[in-house]
Amino acid sequence: MPPRPDETPPTERPAASARLVGIAIVFGALAGCVAALTYLLMGAVSDLVWSVSDARWYVFVAIMIGGTLLAALRPALDDASVDAQLAESADPRAVRWRRTAILGAAAVVAVGFGGSIGPEAGLLAVVAELSALVSHAIARNVAEERLIGRSGSAAALAGLYGSPPGAAAYDDDTLSPPKALPFLAAVAGFGAFLATVRSLGHGGVDLGLPDYRFESALDLLRAVVPALVAGAIAYAFVHVRPQLARLLGRVGTPRAQTLVGSLAFAALAAAWPLVRFSGHEEFGEVVDYAAESAWLTLLLLSVAKLLATALCVSSGWLGGEFFPLMFAGAAAGAATIPVVPGLATTAAVAAGVGAATAIGLRKPLAALLIGALMLGGVGLVPLLVGAAVGVALLRAFPPGSPEHG
């Protein structure tokens, strides 16, 4: 009986395995390089847009310009969440170049004009088109097509998050043996992404966290409070986001929904400009507020940040949620410092990040793996406590199926 097109003949398996490893590594590196160039393009657009003025009126105007551009592109953006793109990447043959190009353009606009979202969607859109082209050129069977698609996504996310294991686990929150090849692609993509951005003069982001050393079991208990507060705010975000989407759905056409949502986001950002952008480059503001003992400001900032993200995601501002959740979790965790004697700033921030990202993404393993490397290994124990609290809250109060990625 002849093998199916997606099966490897037994006599060819060793050579085929070597070929698959080669595809994962080489294409992962290529995807990482392309993702890095896309990321730098987003940064260039953002620098251009926001170099004009820091005035609040300009914040409002710039965001509305971005919202108007997105409204024009909106018909092609439905069901274009990060999770939906990851699902599509498993089958590069299904990628449609015109829609992919529009998704990439929309993501650049969303990030460049200050959206409270991460750049994941744009990187995945561009890499998806690259995966389709490479798959058409070299794939011999369905298995290779799927490997190319998954390798591209893993490589792009690994470069952005700085976490190959987190990127490999992101799609289904597991690191099972079948993830070995996507993990290799993620490692290659991370290396290529880092080399590309550094060769073009873009350094890494310093989160500015103070040094921290775990000293006793009491530190575990201290980390529970910031994790609970950050987890509660993230849990509220999970519920508010789909409700905002339904509320905007009553406005009328998708384009009208984008304009109305953009108007609300622009007003919020004009009142508090710090809610713009993804949040990872603004992370130092959380540490500064904590140093100034601005506890209420930190708590309000956490809520405002996730409200801004919910408005963006619900109204067609295409992007990811990890970085805003990370920022909001850090702010919420830091806000609990005065009520927990002996709680260090870094421990409070890390616990908040762990809980908020685990609940907001509903992918605790991926959130933990990404958070551990994003924080540079600082505050690993409280990060683990935060993730554990997030898992406990998810199991005790299941939020239901996500409506957006």
C-alpha positions as CSV (number, residue, x, y, z in Angstrom):
1,M,0.0,0.0,0.0
2,P,1.7,3.3,-1.0
3,P,2.2,6.0,1.6
4,R,-0.2,8.9,1.8
5,P,1.2,12.3,0.7
6,D,1.6,13.5,4.2
7,E,3.4,10.3,5.4
8,T,7.1,9.5,5.1
9,P,8.0,6.1,3.6
10,P,9.9,4.0,6.3
11,T,13.0,3.7,4.1
12,E,13.3,7.5,3.9
13,R,12.6,8.4,7.5
14,P,16.2,9.2,8.6
15,A,16.9,11.4,5.6
16,A,13.5,12.9,5.9
17,S,14.1,13.7,9.6
18,A,17.3,15.5,8.8
19,R,15.5,17.4,6.1
20,L,12.8,18.5,8.6
21,V,15.4,19.6,11.1
22,G,17.1,21.6,8.3
23,I,13.8,23.2,7.3
24,A,13.0,24.2,10.8
25,I,16.4,25.8,11.5
26,V,16.9,27.5,8.2
27,F,13.4,28.7,7.7
28,G,13.2,29.7,11.4
29,A,16.2,31.9,11.0
30,L,14.8,33.5,7.8
31,A,11.4,34.1,9.5
32,G,13.2,35.7,12.5
33,C,15.1,38.0,10.3
34,V,11.9,39.1,8.4
35,A,10.0,39.5,11.7
36,A,12.8,41.7,13.0
37,L,12.7,43.9,9.9
38,T,8.9,44.2,10.2
39,Y,9.3,45.1,13.9
40,L,11.8,47.8,13.1
41,L,9.4,49.2,10.4
42,M,6.7,49.4,13.1
43,G,9.1,51.3,15.3
44,A,10.1,53.7,12.5
45,V,6.4,54.5,11.8
46,S,5.8,55.0,15.5
47,D,8.8,57.3,15.8
48,L,7.6,59.3,12.8
49,V,4.1,59.7,14.1
50,W,5.0,60.7,17.6
51,S,7.9,62.9,16.9
52,V,5.5,65.7,15.9
53,S,4.3,66.7,19.3
54,D,3.7,65.6,22.9
55,A,0.6,67.7,23.3
56,R,-2.6,66.0,24.4
57,W,-4.5,67.4,21.5
58,Y,-2.0,65.8,19.2
59,V,-2.4,62.4,21.0
60,F,-6.1,62.6,20.2
61,V,-5.6,63.6,16.6
62,A,-2.9,61.1,15.8
63,I,-5.0,58.2,17.3
64,M,-8.0,59.3,15.3
65,I,-6.0,59.4,12.1
66,G,-4.8,55.8,12.9
67,G,-8.4,54.8,13.7
68,T,-9.6,56.2,10.4
69,L,-7.0,54.3,8.4
70,L,-8.0,51.1,10.3
71,A,-11.7,51.7,9.6
72,A,-10.9,51.8,5.9
73,L,-9.1,48.4,6.2
74,R,-11.6,46.9,8.7
75,P,-13.6,44.6,6.3
76,A,-10.4,42.5,5.9
77,L,-9.7,42.4,9.7
78,D,-12.5,40.3,11.1
79,D,-11.3,37.2,12.9
80,A,-7.7,38.3,12.6
81,S,-6.7,37.8,16.2
82,V,-3.3,36.4,17.1
83,D,-4.8,33.0,18.0
84,A,-6.7,32.9,14.7
85,Q,-3.5,33.7,12.8
86,L,-1.6,31.0,14.6
87,A,-4.3,28.5,13.7
88,E,-4.1,29.6,10.0
89,S,-0.3,29.3,10.0
90,A,-0.6,25.5,10.4
91,D,-1.8,25.4,6.8
92,P,0.3,27.8,4.7
93,R,-1.8,26.8,1.6
94,A,-4.8,28.6,3.1
95,V,-2.9,32.0,3.3
96,R,-4.3,34.6,0.9
97,W,-1.7,37.1,0.0
98,R,-4.0,40.1,-0.4
99,R,-5.6,39.6,3.0
100,T,-2.2,38.9,4.5
101,A,-0.8,42.2,3.1
102,I,-3.8,44.1,4.5
103,L,-3.3,42.5,7.9
104,G,0.3,43.5,7.9
105,A,-0.5,47.1,6.9
106,A,-3.2,47.3,9.5
107,A,-0.9,46.0,12.2
108,V,1.8,48.5,11.3
109,V,-0.8,51.3,11.5
110,A,-2.2,50.0,14.8
111,V,1.3,49.9,16.5
112,G,2.6,53.0,14.8
113,F,-0.3,55.2,15.8
114,G,-0.1,54.3,19.5
115,G,-2.5,51.4,19.9
116,S,-2.5,49.8,23.3
117,I,-1.5,46.4,21.8
118,G,1.6,44.5,21.0
119,P,3.1,44.0,17.5
120,E,2.5,40.2,17.3
121,A,-0.2,40.4,14.7
122,G,1.8,42.2,12.1
123,L,4.8,40.0,12.5
124,L,2.6,36.9,12.1
125,A,0.9,38.3,9.1
126,V,4.2,39.0,7.2
127,V,5.7,35.7,8.2
128,A,2.5,33.8,7.2
129,E,3.0,35.1,3.6
130,L,6.6,34.2,3.7
131,S,5.6,30.7,4.9
132,A,3.2,30.3,2.0
133,L,5.8,31.3,-0.5
134,V,8.5,29.0,0.9
135,S,6.0,26.2,1.3
136,H,5.0,26.4,-2.3
137,A,8.6,26.4,-3.4
138,I,10.1,23.5,-1.3
139,A,7.4,21.5,0.6
140,R,7.1,17.9,-0.6
141,N,4.0,17.0,1.5
142,V,1.5,18.2,4.0
143,A,3.7,17.6,6.9
144,E,6.4,19.9,5.6
145,E,3.8,22.5,4.7
146,R,2.6,22.5,8.3
147,L,6.1,22.5,9.7
148,I,7.0,25.6,7.7
149,G,3.9,27.4,8.8
150,R,4.4,26.6,12.5
151,S,8.1,27.2,12.3
152,G,7.5,30.7,11.0
153,S,5.1,31.6,13.7
154,A,7.3,30.2,16.5
155,A,10.4,32.0,15.1
156,A,8.6,35.4,14.9
157,L,7.2,35.2,18.4
158,A,10.5,33.9,19.8
159,G,12.3,36.9,18.5
160,L,9.7,39.3,19.8
161,Y,9.3,37.8,23.3
162,G,12.9,36.7,23.6
163,S,11.7,33.3,24.7
164,P,12.0,30.3,22.3
165,P,10.2,27.9,24.7
166,G,7.4,30.4,25.3
167,A,7.0,30.9,21.5
168,A,6.9,27.2,20.9
169,A,4.3,26.7,23.6
170,Y,2.1,29.7,22.7
171,D,-0.4,28.1,20.3
172,D,-1.7,25.4,22.5
173,D,0.1,26.1,25.8
174,T,2.1,22.8,25.7
175,L,5.7,21.8,25.1
176,S,5.0,18.2,24.0
177,P,7.5,16.1,22.0
178,P,5.9,17.2,18.6
179,K,7.0,20.7,19.5
180,A,10.7,19.8,19.1
181,L,11.0,21.1,15.5
182,P,9.0,24.3,16.1
183,F,11.3,24.8,19.2
184,L,14.4,24.5,17.0
185,A,12.8,27.0,14.6
186,A,12.1,29.3,17.6
187,V,15.7,29.2,18.7
188,A,17.0,30.0,15.2
189,G,14.4,32.7,14.8
190,F,15.3,34.3,18.2
191,G,19.0,34.4,17.2
192,A,18.3,35.9,13.8
193,F,15.8,38.4,15.2
194,L,18.3,39.5,17.8
195,A,21.2,39.7,15.3
196,T,19.1,41.7,12.9
197,V,17.8,44.4,15.3
198,R,21.2,44.8,16.9
199,S,23.0,45.1,13.6
200,L,20.6,47.9,12.7
201,G,21.3,49.8,15.9
202,H,18.3,48.8,17.9
203,G,19.2,47.6,21.4
204,G,17.1,45.7,23.9
205,V,14.6,47.1,26.4
206,D,15.7,47.5,30.0
207,L,12.7,47.0,32.2
208,G,14.5,48.8,35.1
209,L,13.7,46.3,37.8
210,P,15.7,46.6,41.0
211,D,17.8,43.5,42.0
212,Y,15.9,40.9,44.0
213,R,16.9,37.8,45.9
214,F,14.5,35.2,47.3
215,E,15.3,34.8,51.0
216,S,12.6,32.7,52.7
217,A,9.3,31.0,52.4
218,L,7.7,34.2,53.7
219,D,8.5,35.7,50.4
220,L,6.1,33.2,48.8
221,L,3.2,34.4,51.0
222,R,4.1,38.1,50.3
223,A,3.8,37.4,46.5
224,V,0.2,36.1,46.8
225,V,-1.3,39.5,47.5
226,P,0.0,41.3,44.4
227,A,-0.8,38.2,42.3
228,L,-4.4,38.2,43.6
229,V,-4.9,41.9,42.8
230,A,-3.3,41.7,39.4
231,G,-5.3,38.5,38.6
232,A,-8.6,40.1,39.6
233,I,-7.9,43.0,37.2
234,A,-6.9,40.7,34.4
235,Y,-10.0,38.6,35.1
236,A,-12.2,41.7,34.8
237,F,-10.4,42.4,31.5
238,V,-11.3,38.9,30.2
239,H,-15.0,39.6,30.8
240,V,-15.1,43.3,29.8
241,R,-13.4,42.8,26.4
242,P,-16.2,40.7,24.8
243,Q,-18.8,42.9,26.3
244,L,-17.2,45.9,24.8
245,A,-17.1,44.1,21.5
246,R,-20.9,43.3,21.7
247,L,-21.6,46.9,22.7
248,L,-19.7,48.2,19.7
249,G,-21.5,45.7,17.6
250,R,-24.7,47.7,18.2
251,V,-23.1,50.8,16.6
252,G,-23.6,49.6,13.0
253,T,-21.1,48.6,10.4
254,P,-17.6,47.3,11.3
255,R,-16.1,50.6,10.0
256,A,-18.4,52.6,12.3
257,Q,-17.4,50.3,15.2
258,T,-13.7,51.0,14.6
259,L,-14.3,54.8,14.5
260,V,-16.4,54.8,17.7
261,G,-13.9,52.6,19.5
262,S,-11.0,54.7,18.3
263,L,-12.8,57.8,19.5
264,A,-13.1,56.3,23.0
265,F,-9.5,55.2,23.0
266,A,-8.3,58.5,21.8
267,A,-10.1,60.3,24.6
268,L,-8.6,58.0,27.2
269,A,-5.1,58.3,25.7
270,A,-5.4,62.1,25.6
271,A,-6.3,62.1,29.3
272,W,-3.5,59.7,30.2
273,P,-1.0,59.3,27.4
274,L,0.8,56.4,29.2
275,V,-2.0,54.0,28.2
276,R,-0.7,54.2,24.6
277,F,1.6,51.6,23.0
278,S,2.3,48.0,24.0
279,G,3.7,48.7,27.5
280,H,7.0,46.9,27.5
281,E,9.0,50.0,26.6
282,E,7.1,52.0,29.2
283,F,7.7,49.4,31.9
284,G,10.1,51.7,33.7
285,E,7.3,54.1,34.5
286,V,5.8,51.5,36.9
287,V,9.1,51.3,38.8
288,D,9.3,55.1,38.9
289,Y,5.7,55.4,40.3
290,A,6.6,52.8,42.9
291,A,9.7,54.7,43.9
292,E,7.4,57.8,44.3
293,S,4.9,55.8,46.5
294,A,2.2,56.6,43.9
295,W,0.1,53.6,44.9
296,L,-3.3,54.8,43.8
297,T,-1.9,56.0,40.5
298,L,-0.5,52.5,39.9
299,L,-3.8,50.8,40.5
300,L,-5.7,53.3,38.3
301,L,-3.0,52.9,35.6
302,S,-3.5,49.2,35.6
303,V,-7.2,49.5,35.0
304,A,-6.8,52.3,32.4
305,K,-4.2,50.3,30.5
306,L,-6.4,47.2,30.1
307,L,-9.5,49.3,29.3
308,A,-7.4,50.9,26.5
309,T,-6.4,47.5,25.3
310,A,-10.0,46.2,25.4
311,L,-11.1,49.2,23.4
312,C,-8.4,48.7,20.8
313,V,-8.9,44.9,20.4
314,S,-12.7,45.3,20.3
315,S,-12.6,47.9,17.6
316,G,-10.2,46.5,15.1
317,W,-6.8,47.7,16.3
318,L,-4.9,44.6,15.3
319,G,-2.3,43.3,17.8
320,G,-1.4,41.1,20.8
321,E,-2.3,41.4,24.4
322,F,0.8,40.0,26.2
323,F,2.7,43.2,26.7
324,P,-0.3,45.3,27.9
325,L,-1.2,42.5,30.3
326,M,2.4,42.4,31.5
327,F,2.4,46.2,32.0
328,A,-1.0,46.2,33.8
329,G,-0.1,43.3,36.0
330,A,3.2,45.0,37.0
331,A,1.3,48.2,37.9
332,A,-1.4,46.3,39.9
333,G,1.2,44.2,41.7
334,A,3.3,47.3,42.6
335,A,0.2,49.0,44.0
336,T,0.0,46.5,46.8
337,I,3.5,47.2,48.2
338,P,2.2,49.4,51.1
339,V,-0.2,46.8,52.4
340,V,2.3,43.9,52.5
341,P,5.1,44.5,54.9
342,G,8.5,43.6,53.5
343,L,7.2,43.2,49.9
344,A,10.0,44.1,47.5
345,T,9.2,46.1,44.3
346,T,10.5,43.5,42.0
347,A,8.6,40.7,43.8
348,A,5.4,42.6,43.6
349,V,5.9,43.4,39.9
350,A,6.9,39.9,39.0
351,A,3.9,38.3,40.8
352,G,1.6,40.7,39.1
353,V,3.0,39.9,35.7
354,G,2.7,36.2,36.3
355,A,-1.0,36.3,37.4
356,A,-2.2,38.9,34.8
357,T,-0.6,37.2,31.8
358,A,-1.6,33.7,32.8
359,I,-5.3,34.8,33.2
360,G,-5.4,37.3,30.3
361,L,-4.0,34.9,27.8
362,R,-5.4,31.7,29.4
363,K,-2.1,30.1,28.6
364,P,-0.3,29.8,31.9
365,L,2.7,27.8,30.7
366,A,3.4,30.1,27.7
367,A,2.9,33.2,29.9
368,L,5.3,31.8,32.5
369,L,8.0,30.9,29.9
370,I,7.8,34.3,28.2
371,G,7.6,36.3,31.5
372,A,10.6,34.5,32.9
373,L,12.9,35.6,30.0
374,M,11.3,39.0,29.5
375,L,12.1,39.8,33.2
376,G,15.6,38.6,32.6
377,G,15.3,35.9,35.3
378,V,14.8,38.5,38.0
379,G,12.0,37.7,40.4
380,L,11.5,34.1,39.1
381,V,10.0,32.8,42.4
382,P,7.3,35.5,42.7
383,L,6.6,35.1,39.0
384,L,5.9,31.4,39.6
385,V,3.7,32.3,42.5
386,G,1.8,34.7,40.3
387,A,1.3,32.1,37.6
388,A,0.2,29.6,40.1
389,V,-2.4,32.0,41.5
390,G,-3.5,32.7,37.9
391,V,-4.0,29.0,37.3
392,A,-6.0,28.6,40.6
393,L,-8.3,31.5,39.7
394,L,-8.8,30.1,36.2
395,R,-9.8,26.7,37.6
396,A,-12.0,28.2,40.3
397,F,-13.7,30.7,38.0
398,P,-13.5,29.5,34.4
399,P,-14.0,32.6,32.2
400,G,-15.4,30.7,29.2
401,S,-14.0,30.6,25.7
402,P,-12.0,33.5,24.5
403,E,-13.5,35.6,21.7
404,H,-10.3,37.3,20.7
405,G,-6.7,36.3,20.7
